[in-house]
Amino acid sequence: MKKLWKKLKALLLEYIETQDREADAAREAETVPRSSPQTPGAPTQGQGAASASTGTKWPLGLASCWDGTSASKRMMNVLSPKMSDSKFREYVEWMRGRGCDTVHEFLVNGGDGECAGYAAWNSSDRSKMIERYNDLRNNFRLVVPWIIADDSASYLRDLFKDPSGKVGAMRQFLEKAPFVVLGLEMNEGGGAASWAAVRDAVRKCTSAPIGVHHTSGNSFPFANLGDIILGQLNPGCSESEVKSQIKAIRAKGKRAIGFEYARGANRKLAQAALDAGAEGVGNW
């Protein structure tokens, strides 16, 4: 009976999120102006096109990182050499069409979502990743690198074994970044000392602010390693729960991003985070 209830609950949440996305799309068709691509050239951070409706009111950016059934489409994986060029372009246009001015991208991803299994510290992956990274910088105001995704156990061991070497090999992605996020759901793998070593390695490449991310609804054990906390709650969370989390982050003296509250675009929950003082979101 419990398994049946869990399955019904999951189907209900998926239906609600689908309805939210469709409602968002209908509103955007009437209210969100489409930004124009910039003339190609040597990319610099901030060159990219931002929607006229967003400007820089939210300095840490408006991003939409997931789409499809149960987040089957992963915008954070578009740097992957395993993703086709046509799908890369499709995802870029989808984000731009939503009025996003920011993208979040994994530099290392062992097994999180579609096209996983790549690392920017590998020379065989780096060329295509740099090409796409520069493309993103021509199209968005902020391109935010994340050092590593979860579900990346072997890569994580390599990172913790040689943080300076592994992070240093990805310097090109970090030097001009607006901020850098150390990892996804950091409390699931590695202790404070290991993550502090990664943070120190990032500091050798850039003076940009550092972001940290944890599993849903916890007390942010790695908050002291970063300047920014990216909040996450389980799907089905309410606007009031979102606002409470953002207030809790700000109470720690940290800058807040309402990063993940749904498995796809959800303008209502993203706006709740912004209303509570978040400087950016991931479900726009």
Secondary structure, 3 states (H helix, E strand, C coil): CHHHHHHHHHHHHHHHHHHHHHHHHHHHHHHCCCCCCCCCCCCCCCCCCCCCCCCCCCCCEECECEECHHHCEEHHHCCCCCCCHHHHHHHHHHHHHCCCCEEEEECEECCCCCCCCEECCCHHHHHHHHHHHHHHHHHCCEEEEEEECCCCHHHHHHHHHCHHHHHHCCHHHHCCCCCEEEECCHHHCCCHHHHHHHHHHHHCCCCCCEEEECCCCCCCCCHHHCCEEEEECCCCCCHHHHHHHHHHHHHCCCEEEEEECCCCCCHHHHHHHHHCCCCEECEC
